């Protein structure tokens, strides 16, 4: 697990005392004060980077860019349906606006074979938890860095520390050892 988190630059709110980040985004219940920016390494030999989006996020807007062709998918965590995709999904290149489970979603994107450049807006509240996933295009074996920029107004029914978990010294030690092994095998 630790090696899966390595290529992510963490952004967003800080975790309360005694807690640690367990997500690439630590969500602030009162919204983003400015655009949050995260960078993800998309490595063909590793699982795809994920961003968990909680239910209740108001007016979410995200822009993703990369120097290489990547597929950005927004997935319903309950049904596993592709909500936003390039070719498949409720919202896709040729159907850029749709309503899904009470969420009005619109997207704009660049060339399908060109570098990733997509902006999507959910102009209502997210009604279900979602996952944003960066996938490499089949056959592409290059590493790519994807940049995600997001803004949102607030989160309803928000727990105090969304994207944080209690700090566990044993788990921290285990993740550090896993990270060290990964570094030794890579470099």
Buried (B, 14 or more C-beta within 10 A) or exposed (E): EBBBBBBBEBBBBEBEEEBBBBBBBBBBBEBBEEEBEBBBBBBBEBEBBBBBBBBBBBBBBBBBBBEBBBBBBBBBEEEEBBBBBBEEBBBBBEEBEBEBBEBEBBBEBEEEEEBBBBBBBBEBBBBBBBBBBBBBBEEBEEBBBBBBBBBBEBBEEBEEBBBBEEEEEEBEEEBEEBBEEBEEEEE
